[in-house]
Amino acid sequence: MKLTACLERALGNVFLLRGKECPFLLRDLLASSELAQVFGQPVMDILKVFVGSPCGLNLRNVCWHGFAAPQEIPPQYCSMLVLLTAGLGQLLESFLQQTKQTLVHRPFVTVTHLEDLAVFPDVSQEILSVLEEVIKKSTFILKTMLPYWEVAVTKFRSHRFADCAILLLTQLEAGLRGAFAAVNRCPRRLLTAESTAFYTTLDEILAKELSDGGLNQLPPLLGEPAMEFLWDFLNHPEGPRLRDRLSHGEVNTHELPGQAAHQLLAFSTVLLLRFTEGELTASFKEKAAIKSLISIAEGYRSRCHPAAQLKKQVLLCEERLRSWPALPLPEELVPEVARLDGHFETNACSSLMIKIMCELCHHLPENQNDFDNLDDLYTEKWSHVLNKLCQAPIPTLYSPRVVLEVVSLLRKASARCHQVCEQVIASMELRHQQWVQKTLRSRQRQNYGHMVRSIKLLFPVLYLVLLLIALELGSILTISAKSTCEHQQYLKFLKSVLQYTENLATYTSQEKNKWTETVSLTHRALLKIWAFCEKKQMLVHSKESTNTLLRLEPQRRSWPFPFSMSHWWIPTPGDEQPPA
């Protein structure tokens, strides 16, 4: 598996000698004319036979998708691939000498978001001992695949974390394929990867629906926490996508964080226990370390879903916004802040903000719905409110497109708010330093005063926008209940909020420094927000918003123990159902 991954990565580097964008799939890469120009078509045909086509040996997919048991891949095939790879190196060297080109190796991808997914404690010796016993009894594991699990534990003990992760990922797919076939009563889907048969991979195993349109019964069996963990590790674009990155050779295996293997092993332990019965299993579940793993697994919520990432963005932005009152300010400019209060448009903005905040406060958690004036935003209370809103659970598994569309707009607005926060902090620190050093020209000193006055207004405005985002996210599921017309109006409203944050990010940049214009810009935006809020058209105004969340939350299925597949039934010709 490591050889095919390295080979694919290397071939991609060679492709870029002649092409511009490397194909994502290995079969497309091997079929490219660019590689044929370098190595010759006969050589590429041999590669296709070994690793690039379901009509050939298809070694790459057979291994990486967990179809091949130990001893099923003859050593001669491995020897052939090693020799073939060496031969490719010689052909490449000749090509580079003839064309006077230099091969550039693409940098490896850094695995991201692993810190967000580190929910389980490091795997201890006690957990490893339990796992070694469980793999012998769990119906999740085909007996022919048992050696892979044993080697995975051995690799973990010797700190070969990448090897451990590779073995675990392929065997998790093999086990999940078996559970998928059993619970959906389609045993023929256990067929190995043949050129004439459609075979089942993780994409379909983790999908909501089957290829025939029926509902996949695996998610209800595993429960939402397990499904969300698998989606976070394997599928979500902003997750680590470990299987993809390792199988395509995008990750330097020597630098893969050990945390990846720790998390996969911990999750696998709970999953295997889920498919194990007997008195010994019951005694394992009574161990404190195992109890802790099961409790964490049952409470897992997505970290890499766009909605979860939005919560993270809101809290990061609030953290930076909270630092504004501590920004340095020359004593000479303190009167400038007070001058803002008499400005007509500023007073209008304050009045609108109070109206909007009073309306939004009706939808805040209990004991957090009192709001007197804008000075309340300078207290710790609002930081606590945002944290509490972002901690509220939101069902994220198989989110509808309309939900993801709204989350995308909210994320863009949140990102612009964060950009404004950073720009204000950078500008205030720079201008204060220049003030102390007396290097500001007359116009710059005047602009500094405008900035100080504007920031007093922008501080509560940004808190208001963050509060609006958090509240709308908490009621995100109600978007599906809106009519087509209401949905379009709501999207138009969100786009206007996004437009405001984008313009604000432009005006507050050090290149523009249009601080006076931010007041008029804010006034227009607040008028639109209040008009929409007054019509009760926001998601928090839906009468069913709270009820929907309460109704959906108890349905969150979680690791029901136990489930036994008793044995794996491999169909024979003419069989359609497993034996009783």
Backbone torsions as a table, in degrees:
resi	resn	phi	psi	omega
1	MET	NA	-43.0	178.6
2	LYS	-64.4	-35.6	179.6
3	LEU	-65.9	-44.1	179.9
4	THR	-66.1	-35.8	178.8
5	ALA	-66.1	-46.1	179.0
6	CYS	-64.9	-38.3	179.2
7	LEU	-63.8	-42.9	179.4
8	GLU	-63.0	-43.0	179.3
9	ARG	-62.5	-43.2	-179.4
10	ALA	-65.8	-41.1	178.3
11	LEU	-64.2	-34.3	176.3
12	GLY	-63.9	-39.2	176.8
13	ASN	-62.6	-40.8	178.9
14	VAL	-67.0	-39.8	179.4
15	PHE	-54.7	-39.2	-176.2
16	LEU	-70.3	-8.5	172.0
17	LEU	-67.8	-29.9	-175.8
18	ARG	-116.6	-28.4	-176.5
19	GLY	-110.3	178.5	-176.5
20	LYS	-107.2	-41.4	-177.2
21	GLU	-126.1	118.4	-175.6
22	CYS	-72.1	131.1	177.2
23	PRO	-60.5	146.0	-178.2
24	PHE	-76.7	-38.4	-176.7
25	LEU	-89.6	140.5	-178.9
26	LEU	-62.5	-38.9	-178.5
27	ARG	-63.4	-35.6	177.0
28	ASP	-71.0	-35.2	178.5
29	LEU	-64.5	-44.6	-179.1
30	LEU	-69.5	-25.9	-179.8
31	ALA	-85.6	-3.4	-175.1
32	SER	-72.7	145.4	176.8
33	SER	-71.1	-24.5	-178.7
34	GLU	-62.3	-43.9	179.1
35	LEU	-71.9	-33.4	178.3
36	ALA	-63.8	-32.6	178.3
37	GLN	-66.4	-30.5	-177.1
38	VAL	-86.0	-48.9	-171.9
39	PHE	-102.0	-17.3	-176.0
40	GLY	94.7	145.7	-176.1
41	GLN	-65.2	-39.6	178.9
42	PRO	-57.9	-40.3	178.7
43	VAL	-65.3	-41.6	179.9
44	MET	-65.9	-34.3	177.5
45	ASP	-63.8	-39.1	178.0
46	ILE	-64.7	-42.2	177.8
47	LEU	-61.4	-39.8	178.7
48	LYS	-61.4	-40.2	-179.4
49	VAL	-62.1	-40.3	-175.4
50	PHE	-82.3	-45.9	-170.5
51	VAL	-129.8	-4.0	-166.4
52	GLY	-117.1	5.5	-175.7
53	SER	-151.4	137.6	174.4
54	PRO	-61.0	-19.2	178.6
55	CYS	-81.7	-9.9	177.2
56	GLY	-106.4	-150.2	178.9
57	LEU	-72.1	-27.9	174.7
58	ASN	55.0	39.5	-172.3
59	LEU	-58.9	-38.0	-176.5
60	ARG	-61.5	-51.7	-177.9
61	ASN	-71.5	-37.4	179.4
62	VAL	-59.4	-39.8	-179.0
63	CYS	-78.9	-49.0	-173.9
64	TRP	-70.3	-23.3	177.9
65	HIS	-94.7	9.4	171.5
66	GLY	75.7	26.5	179.2
67	PHE	-86.0	-35.7	-171.1
68	ALA	-83.7	125.2	173.5
69	ALA	-85.6	163.2	176.6
70	PRO	-55.2	145.0	179.8
71	GLN	75.2	-5.7	-179.8
72	GLU	-83.0	-17.7	175.3
73	ILE	-101.8	109.1	-178.2
74	PRO	-59.6	142.1	178.9
75	PRO	-57.8	-27.7	-179.7
76	GLN	-60.9	-34.2	179.5
77	TYR	-65.6	-42.4	178.9
78	CYS	-63.9	-42.6	179.0
79	SER	-61.7	-41.6	180.0
80	MET	-62.2	-42.0	-179.6
81	LEU	-66.0	-38.3	178.3
82	VAL	-63.5	-47.8	179.5
83	LEU	-65.1	-38.8	179.3
84	LEU	-64.3	-39.9	178.4
85	THR	-63.8	-42.3	177.6
86	ALA	-62.6	-40.6	177.7
87	GLY	-63.9	-37.1	176.8
88	LEU	-61.2	-37.4	178.1
89	GLY	-61.8	-40.1	179.0
90	GLN	-67.3	-42.3	178.4
91	LEU	-63.9	-39.8	179.7
92	LEU	-64.8	-41.1	179.8
93	GLU	-60.5	-41.7	178.2
94	SER	-64.6	-42.1	-179.7
95	PHE	-63.1	-42.5	-179.0
96	LEU	-66.5	-36.0	178.2
97	GLN	-67.1	-37.1	-178.6
98	GLN	-73.0	-40.1	-174.6
99	THR	-93.1	-7.5	-179.1
100	LYS	60.3	31.0	178.6
101	GLN	-98.5	163.7	177.0
102	THR	-119.8	130.6	179.4
103	LEU	-78.8	126.0	178.9
104	VAL	-104.2	125.3	178.7
105	HIS	-88.2	123.2	178.4
106	ARG	-64.9	141.9	178.5
107	PRO	-66.8	148.7	178.0
108	PHE	-69.8	155.4	178.2
109	VAL	-83.9	136.7	175.0
110	THR	-85.8	126.9	179.5
111	VAL	-70.6	121.6	-175.1
112	THR	-106.1	165.6	173.8
113	HIS	65.0	10.1	176.5
114	LEU	-65.2	-32.0	179.0
115	GLU	-64.1	-33.4	177.9
116	ASP	-69.6	-28.4	-175.1
117	LEU	-93.9	-0.2	-178.8
118	ALA	-79.0	70.4	-177.0
119	VAL	-92.2	-30.1	180.0
120	PHE	-86.5	148.0	173.7
121	PRO	-69.1	162.7	177.2
122	ASP	-56.9	142.4	-177.8
123	VAL	-69.8	122.8	-178.7
124	SER	-92.4	173.4	177.6
125	GLN	-62.9	-35.8	179.2
126	GLU	-62.9	-43.2	179.6
127	ILE	-66.6	-41.1	178.4
128	LEU	-61.0	-39.3	179.6
129	SER	-64.7	-41.2	177.0
130	VAL	-63.3	-44.4	-178.2
131	LEU	-61.2	-40.8	-179.6
132	GLU	-62.1	-31.5	177.0
133	GLU	-79.4	-39.1	-175.4
134	VAL	-67.9	-37.8	-177.5
135	ILE	-63.2	-19.8	178.3
136	LYS	-80.6	-17.8	-173.1
137	LYS	-117.3	-17.4	-173.7
138	SER	-72.1	132.6	176.3
139	THR	-74.1	-5.5	177.3
140	PHE	-68.3	-26.3	-173.3
141	ILE	-104.1	125.7	170.2
142	LEU	-66.4	136.9	-177.1
143	LYS	-58.7	-32.0	179.5
144	THR	-69.7	-20.0	-178.7
145	MET	-94.9	-4.3	-176.0
146	LEU	-54.4	-40.1	179.6
147	PRO	-57.7	-33.5	179.0
148	TYR	-61.5	-43.8	-179.9
149	TRP	-64.6	-40.1	179.5
150	GLU	-64.8	-41.2	178.2
151	VAL	-66.8	-36.8	178.9
152	ALA	-59.3	-43.3	177.9
153	VAL	-65.2	-41.1	178.1
154	THR	-61.1	-44.8	178.7
155	LYS	-62.1	-38.2	178.9
156	PHE	-64.4	-43.3	-180.0
157	ARG	-61.4	-32.6	-178.8
158	SER	-92.7	12.7	176.7
159	HIS	63.1	27.5	172.1
160	ARG	-93.3	72.9	-168.4
161	PHE	-66.7	-37.2	179.8
162	ALA	-65.3	-43.5	178.4
163	ASP	-61.3	-42.2	178.1
164	CYS	-60.5	-46.5	-178.5
165	ALA	-63.5	-40.5	-179.7
166	ILE	-62.3	-46.0	-179.8
167	LEU	-65.4	-42.1	-179.6
168	LEU	-64.4	-41.9	-178.0
169	LEU	-63.9	-43.2	-179.7
170	THR	-68.7	-37.2	-178.6
171	GLN	-78.3	-28.8	171.3
172	LEU	-62.9	-40.7	177.6
173	GLU	-64.8	-41.2	179.2
174	ALA	-62.8	-43.7	179.5
175	GLY	-67.4	-42.0	178.8
176	LEU	-65.2	-33.7	177.3
177	ARG	-63.6	-40.0	178.0
178	GLY	-65.2	-44.0	178.1
179	ALA	-64.0	-40.0	178.3
180	PHE	-60.0	-46.7	-178.3
181	ALA	-66.8	-37.4	-178.5
182	ALA	-70.7	-48.2	-174.1
183	VAL	-74.5	-26.8	177.4
184	ASN	-93.8	4.0	177.0
185	ARG	53.1	47.7	176.5
186	CYS	-132.9	67.1	-173.1
187	PRO	-60.2	-22.8	-179.8
188	ARG	-66.2	-15.8	179.2
189	ARG	-73.4	-3.8	173.7
190	LEU	-81.2	-5.3	179.8
191	LEU	-55.3	143.6	179.2
192	THR	-71.5	172.9	-173.4
193	ALA	-73.7	90.6	179.1
194	GLU	-102.3	155.7	-176.3
195	SER	-68.2	-21.2	-176.3
196	THR	-104.8	2.4	-176.3
197	ALA	-128.5	141.8	174.9
198	PHE	-76.1	126.8	-178.3
199	TYR	-112.4	155.0	-170.7
200	THR	-92.1	125.5	177.3
201	THR	-120.2	179.0	-175.3
202	LEU	-57.6	-32.9	-178.9
203	ASP	-55.2	-43.5	179.6
204	GLU	-83.2	-35.0	-179.1
205	ILE	-59.0	-39.5	-176.5
206	LEU	-94.3	2.1	-177.5
207	ALA	-75.8	161.4	178.6
208	LYS	-73.9	-38.2	-175.8
209	GLU	-120.8	156.4	175.4
210	LEU	-80.5	170.7	-179.1
211	SER	-64.8	-23.0	178.9
212	ASP	-90.8	6.2	178.4
213	GLY	94.9	-11.5	178.3
214	GLY	-75.0	162.8	-179.2
215	LEU	-76.4	135.0	174.9
216	ASN	-72.0	124.6	-177.5
217	GLN	-87.6	-3.3	179.6
218	LEU	-69.1	-43.3	178.7
219	PRO	-57.0	-45.6	176.1
220	PRO	-61.9	-31.5	179.7
221	LEU	-69.3	-48.9	-177.3
222	LEU	-74.9	-32.3	-175.0
223	GLY	94.4	154.9	-177.9
224	GLU	-61.2	-42.6	-178.9
225	PRO	-56.6	-45.0	-179.9
226	ALA	-65.7	-41.9	179.6
227	MET	-63.5	-40.9	-179.1
228	GLU	-67.8	-36.0	176.5
229	PHE	-62.9	-46.3	-179.9
230	LEU	-63.3	-42.4	178.2
231	TRP	-63.5	-40.3	-179.9
232	ASP	-63.4	-45.4	-175.9
233	PHE	-75.2	-31.7	-167.3
234	LEU	-113.4	-33.5	-165.9
235	ASN	-115.5	-42.8	-172.7
236	HIS	-59.8	132.0	-177.7
237	PRO	-55.5	-31.5	-178.3
238	GLU	-95.0	7.0	174.1
239	GLY	-90.3	-177.4	-178.7
240	PRO	-70.3	-22.5	-178.7
241	ARG	45.9	54.8	-171.4
242	LEU	-58.5	-48.4	-175.6
243	ARG	-61.0	-46.2	179.8
244	ASP	-59.7	-49.3	-174.3
245	ARG	-67.3	-39.0	178.7
246	LEU	-71.0	-43.0	-175.5
247	SER	-70.5	-26.8	179.0
248	HIS	-94.2	5.3	176.2
249	GLY	72.6	22.7	-176.7
250	GLU	-81.7	-15.2	-174.5
251	VAL	-112.2	137.5	172.5
252	ASN	-75.0	109.3	-174.1
253	THR	-61.9	-24.7	179.1
254	HIS	-72.6	-18.4	-176.4
255	GLU	-111.2	5.8	178.6
256	LEU	-64.7	125.6	-178.6
257	PRO	-59.5	139.0	178.5
258	GLY	-61.5	-22.4	-179.2
259	GLN	-59.4	-30.7	179.1
260	ALA	-61.7	-45.8	179.3
261	ALA	-68.0	-39.0	177.8
262	HIS	-58.7	-47.7	-177.6
263	GLN	-67.1	-42.2	-179.9
264	LEU	-65.9	-39.3	178.7
265	LEU	-66.5	-42.5	179.2
266	ALA	-62.6	-45.9	178.4
267	PHE	-62.3	-42.6	-179.4
268	SER	-62.6	-36.8	178.7
269	THR	-60.1	-47.0	179.7
270	VAL	-66.1	-40.7	-178.4
271	LEU	-64.6	-43.1	179.9
272	LEU	-66.4	-37.8	175.8
273	LEU	-62.3	-31.7	179.4
274	ARG	-62.4	-28.0	-179.3
275	PHE	-111.2	34.4	-178.4
276	THR	-133.0	141.2	177.8
277	GLU	-125.1	171.0	175.3
278	GLY	114.9	162.9	-177.9
279	GLU	-64.6	-37.3	180.0
280	LEU	-62.1	-39.9	178.7
281	THR	-63.2	-41.4	178.8
282	ALA	-61.4	-38.1	178.8
283	SER	-68.6	-34.4	177.0
284	PHE	-61.9	-41.5	-176.2
285	LYS	-69.4	-14.5	177.6
286	GLU	-85.4	-12.6	177.9
287	LYS	-68.0	139.9	-175.7
288	ALA	-59.7	-42.8	-178.1
289	ALA	-63.8	-40.0	-179.5
290	ILE	-72.8	-39.3	177.0
291	LYS	-57.3	-42.0	-180.0
292	SER	-63.1	-43.8	179.2
293	LEU	-61.6	-43.9	-178.7
294	ILE	-64.5	-41.6	179.5
295	SER	-62.5	-42.9	179.1
296	ILE	-65.2	-42.5	-179.4
297	ALA	-63.5	-40.0	-178.7
298	GLU	-68.5	-26.5	-178.9
299	GLY	-99.0	9.0	-175.0
300	TYR	-66.9	137.5	173.8
301	ARG	-130.3	149.6	-173.9
302	SER	-57.0	136.1	174.0
303	ARG	-105.5	-18.8	-172.5
304	CYS	-111.6	-4.4	174.1
305	HIS	-63.3	146.9	180.0
306	PRO	-52.4	-35.6	178.7
307	ALA	-66.0	-40.0	177.6
308	ALA	-66.4	-38.1	177.4
309	GLN	-66.7	-33.3	176.8
310	LEU	-64.3	-43.8	177.6
311	LYS	-57.6	-43.3	179.6
312	LYS	-62.1	-42.0	178.9
313	GLN	-61.4	-44.8	-178.4
314	VAL	-60.6	-45.0	-178.0
315	LEU	-68.8	-36.9	176.4
316	LEU	-65.4	-41.1	178.7
317	CYS	-65.1	-43.1	180.0
318	GLU	-62.8	-36.6	179.0
319	GLU	-62.5	-41.3	178.2
320	ARG	-72.2	-37.1	179.2
321	LEU	-64.7	-36.1	-178.5
322	ARG	-62.7	-21.2	-178.3
323	SER	-83.2	-9.4	-177.3
324	TRP	-57.0	-47.5	-177.5
325	PRO	-59.7	-20.6	-178.9
326	ALA	-91.4	1.0	-179.9
327	LEU	-65.4	143.4	-177.9
328	PRO	-65.5	141.4	-179.6
329	LEU	-144.1	122.7	177.8
330	PRO	-60.5	142.3	-179.7
331	GLU	-58.9	-31.0	-177.8
332	GLU	-65.3	-22.7	-176.6
333	LEU	-96.3	-2.6	179.2
334	VAL	-58.6	-42.1	176.7
335	PRO	-60.0	-27.0	-179.6
336	GLU	-61.7	-35.7	179.4
337	VAL	-64.4	-41.3	-178.7
338	ALA	-67.0	-30.1	-178.2
339	ARG	-63.9	-21.2	-178.0
340	LEU	-67.2	-30.8	-173.5
341	ASP	-63.6	-25.3	-177.8
342	GLY	-88.9	-3.2	-177.2
343	HIS	-76.0	132.2	-175.5
344	PHE	-59.6	-49.3	-176.2
345	GLU	-68.3	-32.2	177.0
346	THR	-66.9	-42.6	177.7
347	ASN	-62.7	-37.4	178.3
348	ALA	-64.8	-39.7	177.5
349	CYS	-63.4	-42.9	180.0
350	SER	-62.6	-42.1	179.4
351	SER	-62.8	-43.1	178.9
352	LEU	-65.1	-41.0	-180.0
353	MET	-62.5	-40.0	178.8
354	ILE	-63.0	-42.5	178.6
355	LYS	-61.6	-47.0	-177.5
356	ILE	-66.1	-43.4	-178.9
357	MET	-64.8	-39.6	178.2
358	CYS	-61.7	-37.9	178.9
359	GLU	-69.3	-45.3	-178.5
360	LEU	-67.1	-29.3	-177.6
361	CYS	-63.2	-23.9	178.2
362	HIS	-64.8	-17.6	-175.4
363	HIS	-109.3	11.5	179.3
364	LEU	-85.0	163.2	177.6
365	PRO	-58.0	161.2	-177.5
366	GLU	-56.5	143.3	-179.9
367	ASN	67.7	12.0	178.5
368	GLN	-124.5	17.8	-171.8
369	ASN	-108.4	23.9	175.4
370	ASP	-101.9	133.3	-178.7
371	PHE	-145.7	121.2	-176.5
372	ASP	-104.3	-49.9	-178.6
373	ASN	-156.8	176.5	-175.9
374	LEU	-65.0	-22.6	179.1
375	ASP	-64.9	-20.4	177.3
376	ASP	-61.5	-25.1	-178.0
377	LEU	-70.3	-12.6	-179.8
378	TYR	-89.3	2.4	-180.0
379	THR	-94.5	167.2	178.6
380	GLU	-69.0	-15.6	-174.6
381	LYS	-58.1	-42.3	-174.4
382	TRP	-73.7	-28.5	172.5
383	SER	-65.2	-40.9	178.3
384	HIS	-64.9	-39.3	-179.5
385	VAL	-61.9	-48.3	-179.5
386	LEU	-62.2	-39.7	178.0
387	ASN	-63.2	-41.0	-179.1
388	LYS	-67.7	-40.0	178.2
389	LEU	-64.1	-39.4	-178.2
390	CYS	-75.6	-16.0	176.4
391	GLN	-84.9	-14.0	-179.2
392	ALA	-64.7	133.8	-178.2
393	PRO	-70.4	142.2	176.5
394	ILE	-131.4	125.3	175.3
395	PRO	-61.6	126.1	-175.9
396	THR	-120.6	-13.8	-176.2
397	LEU	-68.4	125.1	179.2
398	TYR	58.7	50.7	178.6
399	SER	-63.2	135.2	177.6
400	PRO	-63.8	160.3	-179.4
401	ARG	-60.3	-38.5	-178.2
402	VAL	-63.3	-34.7	178.2
403	VAL	-68.2	-46.1	-179.6
404	LEU	-63.9	-32.7	178.4
405	GLU	-64.2	-44.1	179.5
406	VAL	-67.3	-44.2	179.4
407	VAL	-59.6	-38.4	179.1
408	SER	-61.6	-44.1	178.7
409	LEU	-65.3	-42.1	179.5
410	LEU	-64.6	-36.1	179.1
411	ARG	-67.5	-39.2	178.5
412	LYS	-64.1	-41.3	178.7
413	ALA	-65.6	-42.3	178.9
414	SER	-62.9	-40.4	179.2
415	ALA	-62.9	-38.7	178.6
416	ARG	-69.0	-36.2	176.3
417	CYS	-62.2	-42.1	178.5
418	HIS	-64.5	-38.8	177.5
419	GLN	-61.7	-42.7	178.5
420	VAL	-61.9	-43.9	179.5
421	CYS	-57.2	-47.4	-178.2
422	GLU	-65.8	-39.7	-179.4
423	GLN	-66.7	-39.8	179.1
424	VAL	-64.5	-45.4	179.9
425	ILE	-60.7	-46.5	-179.4
426	ALA	-63.4	-43.0	-178.7
427	SER	-67.0	-42.6	-179.4
428	MET	-64.7	-42.3	-180.0
429	GLU	-66.9	-39.9	179.4
430	LEU	-65.6	-48.0	-178.1
431	ARG	-65.0	-36.6	178.6
432	HIS	-65.6	-41.4	177.9
433	GLN	-62.4	-43.5	178.9
434	GLN	-66.3	-33.6	178.6
435	TRP	-65.5	-46.2	-179.8
436	VAL	-63.0	-39.0	-179.1
437	GLN	-82.0	-4.4	178.8
438	LYS	56.7	45.4	179.2
439	THR	-109.4	5.0	179.8
440	LEU	-81.9	134.3	173.3
441	ARG	-77.8	171.9	-176.1
442	SER	-58.3	-45.5	-178.6
443	ARG	-67.5	-34.5	178.8
444	GLN	-68.4	-36.7	177.0
445	ARG	-65.4	-38.2	178.7
446	GLN	-66.1	-42.2	179.0
447	ASN	-65.8	-34.3	177.3
448	TYR	-61.1	-41.5	177.2
449	GLY	-63.0	-42.2	177.3
450	HIS	-61.0	-40.6	-178.9
451	MET	-63.2	-46.0	-179.1
452	VAL	-60.4	-42.1	-179.9
453	ARG	-66.9	-41.1	-176.7
454	SER	-67.6	-35.1	-176.8
455	ILE	-63.8	-33.3	177.8
456	LYS	-61.0	-33.0	177.7
457	LEU	-80.1	-41.6	-175.1
458	LEU	-67.8	-28.1	-178.7
459	PHE	-57.6	-56.0	178.6
460	PRO	-68.6	-28.9	179.7
461	VAL	-64.1	-45.2	-179.6
462	LEU	-66.4	-36.5	174.7
463	TYR	-62.1	-39.4	179.3
464	LEU	-63.0	-45.1	-179.6
465	VAL	-63.6	-41.8	178.3
466	LEU	-63.9	-39.8	177.9
467	LEU	-64.9	-41.3	177.7
468	LEU	-61.1	-44.4	-179.8
469	ILE	-62.1	-45.8	-178.0
470	ALA	-64.4	-40.9	179.4
471	LEU	-67.3	-42.4	179.5
472	GLU	-65.8	-36.8	177.8
473	LEU	-64.0	-39.5	179.5
474	GLY	-64.2	-23.0	179.7
475	SER	-111.1	22.2	-170.1
476	ILE	-59.8	-30.8	-176.0
477	LEU	-67.5	-21.5	-177.9
478	THR	-73.3	-8.9	179.1
479	ILE	-61.5	-30.1	-178.6
480	SER	-68.2	-20.1	-178.1
481	ALA	-85.7	-10.1	-178.9
482	LYS	-75.8	148.0	174.7
483	SER	-71.4	169.7	-179.6
484	THR	-58.9	-43.4	179.9
485	CYS	-65.0	-46.2	179.7
486	GLU	-63.2	-38.0	179.8
487	HIS	-63.8	-44.4	179.1
488	GLN	-64.3	-40.4	178.1
489	GLN	-64.4	-38.6	-179.9
490	TYR	-66.9	-43.0	177.7
491	LEU	-62.3	-38.4	177.9
492	LYS	-61.9	-39.9	178.2
493	PHE	-64.0	-47.2	-180.0
494	LEU	-62.0	-37.3	179.4
495	LYS	-67.3	-30.9	176.5
496	SER	-69.7	-37.5	176.1
497	VAL	-65.7	-42.5	177.7
498	LEU	-61.7	-42.1	179.8
499	GLN	-60.9	-39.2	178.4
500	TYR	-62.5	-46.7	-178.2
501	THR	-66.6	-33.9	177.9
502	GLU	-67.3	-44.6	178.0
503	ASN	-64.4	-38.5	179.2
504	LEU	-64.2	-39.0	177.6
505	ALA	-64.0	-35.3	178.5
506	THR	-70.6	-47.6	-177.0
507	TYR	-63.6	-33.2	-175.6
508	THR	-92.1	3.1	177.6
509	SER	-71.1	155.5	-178.8
510	GLN	-68.8	-19.6	177.5
511	GLU	-75.3	-34.5	-176.2
512	LYS	-95.4	-53.2	-179.6
513	ASN	55.0	42.7	179.3
514	LYS	-93.6	67.3	-173.9
515	TRP	-71.6	-36.2	179.5
516	THR	-65.1	-37.8	-178.2
517	GLU	-68.3	-20.5	-179.5
518	THR	-64.6	-25.9	179.9
519	VAL	-68.0	-48.6	179.1
520	SER	-65.3	-40.2	178.6
521	LEU	-60.5	-43.5	-179.6
522	THR	-67.0	-39.7	-180.0
523	HIS	-60.7	-44.9	179.9
524	ARG	-64.3	-40.3	-179.7
525	ALA	-66.4	-41.4	179.8
526	LEU	-65.4	-35.4	176.7
527	LEU	-61.1	-41.4	179.9
528	LYS	-68.6	-40.9	-179.6
529	ILE	-65.0	-43.7	-179.1
530	TRP	-66.4	-39.3	179.6
531	ALA	-61.8	-42.1	-180.0
532	PHE	-71.7	-38.5	179.8
533	CYS	-66.5	-38.5	-178.5
534	GLU	-65.8	-28.8	179.1
535	LYS	-82.6	-0.4	179.7
536	LYS	58.6	42.6	-177.3
537	GLN	-105.0	0.7	177.7
538	MET	-77.4	164.5	-178.1
539	LEU	-64.0	-34.6	-179.6
540	VAL	-66.7	-16.8	179.8
541	HIS	-84.4	-9.9	179.8
542	SER	-63.9	131.5	-178.6
543	LYS	-65.3	-23.0	-176.1
544	GLU	-96.3	0.5	-172.6
545	SER	-60.0	-50.7	-179.8
546	THR	-67.7	-42.7	-178.5
547	ASN	-63.1	-36.7	-179.3
548	THR	-62.8	-46.3	-179.8
549	LEU	-64.1	-42.3	179.8
550	LEU	-66.3	-34.5	-177.7
551	ARG	-73.5	-36.1	-177.0
552	LEU	-79.5	-32.5	-171.7
553	GLU	-61.9	-42.8	178.8
554	PRO	-64.0	-18.3	-178.7
555	GLN	-81.6	-1.6	-180.0
556	ARG	-68.0	102.9	-175.1
557	ARG	-81.0	139.8	-171.1
558	SER	-142.6	107.4	165.8
559	TRP	41.8	56.4	176.8
560	PRO	-67.0	128.2	-179.8
561	PHE	-102.7	145.4	-15.2
562	PRO	-102.8	174.1	170.7
563	PHE	-135.2	126.9	-178.8
564	SER	-120.7	131.6	173.2
565	MET	-93.3	2.4	176.9
566	SER	52.5	-47.3	175.2
567	HIS	-162.3	162.4	176.3
568	TRP	-91.9	125.3	179.8
569	TRP	-98.5	115.0	177.8
570	ILE	-97.9	120.4	-173.8
571	PRO	-68.9	148.7	171.2
572	THR	-112.6	159.7	-177.7
573	PRO	-52.7	129.3	179.2
574	GLY	97.2	-18.8	178.6
575	ASP	-81.1	137.6	177.7
576	GLU	-120.7	-27.9	-179.4
577	GLN	-127.4	151.2	177.8
578	PRO	-66.9	151.0	178.9
579	PRO	-63.5	148.6	-178.7
580	ALA	-66.3	NA	NA
